[in-house]
Amino acid sequence: MTYEENIKRLEEIVSELENGGLPLDKALDLYKEGVALTVDCKKELERAKLVVKTASEDKNG
């Protein structure tokens, strides 16, 4: 999934959890999915940060 797709899914998960009424097992599954998506998003942001840093360094030589 792309970063944007991960963010959209995270928003859906947060909404489901905030609405409540979920069985505990379902809430825990959603929580675990959210944590995994957060890790993926963080990795993607770190990768993007490295690309920007490298491009800036190349330009400034």
Secondary structure as UniProt FT lines:
FT   HELIX           3..19
FT   HELIX           24..60
//
